[in-house]
Amino acid sequence: MIREEYQLWAEHPQTKKFHQYLSDYRAQLMERWAQGALTGDDSLMAIARAQMADEIVNLDDDSISEFYRKQEAV
């Protein structure tokens, strides 16, 4: 993926809507966790999901390119 293609995708309204959903989902999970509504395995799963949502929302072109460079080097 070239940088320009990534920028078009990142600025697309549907991408922005998906990123907003992930951000809201993460916030809700963290709020439930902070309130003690999630315990044990549910708590661990919520933390992992929140981290993954944050990673996806903050994923940039450089990170994607670096991932594939490493894959090609293997």
C-alpha positions in Angstrom: 0.0 0.0 0.0 1.4 3.3 -0.9 1.2 6.3 1.4 -1.4 8.1 -0.8 -3.7 5.1 -0.8 -3.4 4.8 3.0 -4.3 8.5 3.4 -7.4 8.1 1.1 -8.5 5.1 3.2 -7.8 6.8 6.5 -9.8 9.9 5.5 -12.7 8.0 4.1 -16.0 8.7 6.1 -16.5 4.9 6.7 -13.0 4.5 8.0 -13.6 7.4 10.4 -16.9 6.0 11.5 -15.2 2.6 12.2 -12.4 4.3 14.1 -15.0 6.2 16.2 -16.9 3.0 16.9 -13.6 1.3 18.1 -12.8 4.4 20.3 -16.3 4.4 21.8 -16.2 0.6 22.3 -12.8 0.9 24.0 -14.1 3.7 26.3 -17.1 1.6 27.2 -15.0 -1.4 28.0 -12.6 0.6 30.2 -15.5 2.2 32.0 -17.1 -1.1 32.8 -13.7 -2.4 33.9 -13.1 0.6 36.2 -16.6 0.2 37.7 -15.7 -3.4 38.6 -18.3 -4.9 36.3 -15.8 -7.2 34.7 -13.9 -9.7 36.7 -11.6 -12.7 36.2 -11.3 -13.8 32.6 -13.8 -11.2 31.5 -11.6 -8.5 32.9 -8.5 -9.8 31.1 -10.5 -10.1 27.8 -11.8 -6.6 28.1 -8.3 -5.2 28.6 -7.0 -7.2 25.6 -9.9 -6.0 23.4 -9.4 -2.4 24.5 -5.7 -2.6 23.7 -6.4 -4.1 20.3 -9.0 -1.4 19.5 -6.5 1.3 20.4 -3.8 -0.3 18.2 -6.2 -0.4 15.2 -7.3 3.2 15.6 -3.7 4.4 15.9 -2.3 2.2 13.2 -0.5 4.2 10.6 1.1 3.6 7.2 4.6 3.3 8.6 3.6 0.6 11.0 1.9 -1.4 8.2 4.9 -1.0 5.9 7.3 -2.0 8.7 5.3 -5.2 9.4 5.5 -6.3 5.8 9.2 -5.4 5.6 9.8 -7.7 8.6 7.7 -10.5 7.0 9.7 -10.3 3.7 13.0 -10.5 5.6 12.0 -13.9 7.1 
